[in-house]
Structures are given as structure tokens and as C-alpha cells.
Amino acid sequence: MDATDLQEMLEQNGELMVAVSEFDQPLELHLHDAEINEETVRLELTDGMLEFDVDEVTGAWQHTHSLADLGLE
């Protein structure tokens, strides 16, 4: 993935889900806790900082919630 595309998606939606090759589960990025530059993504967590290469991002999509997700269907 391209860093510019990731940043644009994050800014447009306020949050973004990314699949990263080195992790089994997708990661949730928000404007307030993620920093994307040309080579790396930094994610601020409650107990530390996670950093990975932009080249390791294998997919990105808008993060949404449904009524079913919230048990309100």
C-alpha cells in the first residue's frame, strides 16, 4: 500500500482498518493515535507504541459498525 493513500483514507474516514503481514489480526487506526509517514506507520497504544513498515500493509478498509455488531439487530 502507498503511504499517501493510507493517510488520505484515514483523514477521510477518521479511522481505518489495516491488515499487516506481521500480525494475525487487523489493526484499527484513528486520526488521534496513528501517524503515517512515507516509510512507517506508528500506532500509539495505552501501553506503548507499535511501529511497522508501510510496505507490510497488505490491505486497508473503512472501519464501520452495524446494529448487529452492537447486538441491536
CORJO-V294932 format. One line per field, one symbol per residue. phi: phi as a letter, one per 30 degrees, with the letter a starting at -180 (. if undefined). psi: psi as a letter, one per 40 degrees, with the letter a starting at -180 (. if undefined). burial: # if it has 9 or more other C-alpha atoms within 8 Angstrom, else .. Layout:
phi=???
psi=???
burial=???
This chain:
phi=.cedddddddddciaacbcbedbdcdcccbedbbbcbdcbccbdcdclccbbdedddcabaddbbcedecicd
psi=ihddddddddddedihhihhdeidiiihiideeihhaddihhhhidfahhhiideeheiiihhiiidddeff.
burial=#.#..##.###..#######.....#.####.##.#..######........##.###.#.#...........
